[in-house]
């Protein structure tokens, strides 16, 4: 079963690089960055439009599409409706200011706990063949709605980048050892 992840950061860089390479293939003597970067920016715009068309779920970004073109991490899913991974990079990609606000609100409402941001929500409660291993773990354990600090860090960066310093600090405080000593035995 194949899953095609939406990797916003990599997809945008690849679009820019593909546009620039096309200029250099067609005109190896091209030297003026204004010319080749213009083509790269046009490709980035196309990628932005595609991400907003097929990756935006109305309040957050879809995690992936499965081999049957069904969304993973969508309101359409019974479980695992929102995943942490695509949200931070989408915010830092400056796709759209309103989308950023909605995404940050969804992160806070759907992923945040007093111990940090969970990887997905709601947790899987049964096995889904299309999701595989993630749906075999009990909710809150490992990749099934567990809390991984490295994923939290991207959301902290994204919130700060979007000008939401208080929100970024709140998320940092939920996972930083200096702030979690009272419940570190959990």
N, C-alpha and C positions, 0 to 999 in steps of 0.2 A: 504494500500500500504506500503510495508516494504522497508526500505532502510538500506543497510549494509554499515556503515561508515568504512573507512580505518583509523584506529586509530593507527598510527605507534608506538607511545610511548608505549601504553598499549600492543599492539600485540607483541612487542619485549620482554617486561618484562614477559608476559605470556609464551612465547616460552622458555625463560631461566628457568622460574620456573617449567614448565612442564618437561623439561629435568632433572632437579635436583630431582624433586619429583619421577620421574621414577627410578632413581638410588636408592633413599632411600626405595622405595617400594620393589625393587628387592633385595636390600642388605641393610637391616636396620642398619647394623654395619659399613657401609661406613663412614669414618671419614676424609679421605684425601681430602681436597678441590680441589687439582689438578685433582683428578679423577672425582668428580661429577660436577665440573665447566667445565671440558672438554666436557661432554655430554651437559650441558647447552649452551656452546658456539656453539656446532654443531647445536643445535636447532635454535639459533639466526641466524646463517649463512643461514639456510633453510628459515627463515622468511625474511631475507634481500633479498634473491634471489626471493622469492615470491612477495615482495613489488616492487622490480625493474621490475619484469615481468608483474605484473597485476596492479600496482599502478602508474607506471611512464607513463606519457602521451607524452614524448618527450621533453618537456620544463618545465613541472611542474608535481605535483602529483595530481592524481584524488581524488576527495572528497569522493566518495562512489560508490556503485553499487545499482541500484534499484531492486525491486522484480523480474524483468525480465532480470536481469544481464546486463542492460544498464548502461553505465558510467554516473556519475553525476560529473560535473566539469571537462570536457574534451574538447579538440578541436572538438570532434565529436558533441558537443551540440551546438544548435543554440544560446542560451543565457546561462549565468552562466557557462562560460567555465573554469574559474579558481576561486578557493575558497582559502581564506587565511589560514584556519585551518590546513590542512595537511602539508603546506609548511615548517613552522618553525620546527616542530618536525622531519620532514624528514631530514632537514639540520643538526640538532643537533644529529641525529642518525648516522652520518658518513657513510651513505650508499655508496657514491662514490664521489670523489672530482669533477669530471666533471659534475655530476648531480647537485651537490651543486652550482656550478657556473651558470649553466643554470637556476636553480630554482631561485637564487637570481636575475638574470637578468630579468626573467619573472615577479617576484614580483615587481621590480622597474618599468618595462615597463607597466605592465597590472593592477597593484593594487594601485600604488602610486599616490597620489594627493598632492596638496600643504597643505591640511588639515589632512593628514594621509592616511593610507592604508585602502581601502574599503574591505568589507568582500568577495565580489565576483565581477566578471566582465566578460562580460557586464551584466548590471542589467537586470532582467526579465521585459519584457514589456507586457506580457500576462500571463494568468493563465495556469499553468501546473498541471494537477491532480497528477502526480507522485512526484512533489515537494511540493505541498500543500501550506501552509500559506505563505512561503517565496515569492512565486510568486504573491501574492495578493497585496503586498505593492508597492507603487510607487518607481521607481528607486531612490536610494540614501536614502531611508527611512528604518529604522530598519534593519532587516536581509537582505533586498534586496539592496546590495551594499552600506549600511550605513557604517559609520566609528565607530568602537568600540575600545576604547583604550586598553582594556585587550588583544584583539587579536593582536594589534600592538605591544604590549610588547613582545610577543613570537617571532615576527619577528625581533625586535630589538635585543633580546638575540641571536637569530639564526645568524644574520649578524655578531654580535660581536664574537660569537663562531667560525664562519668561517673565522675570521681574517679580516673582512670588517668593521673596526671601523668607518670609515667615513660614510659609508652607514647606520650603526646603529645609529650614532649621527644625521644624517639627518632625519631619521624616528622619532627619539626621539624629535627633534626640531619641527617637524610638529604637534606634539600632546601635548607637554609640555606647561602648562599655561604660564610659564615665557617667552616662545618664541612666543606665539600666541595672545598676548594682542592686537596687532594692528587689528586683525580681530575676536576678541572674541565675538562680537555681532552677528556673523553669526548663 
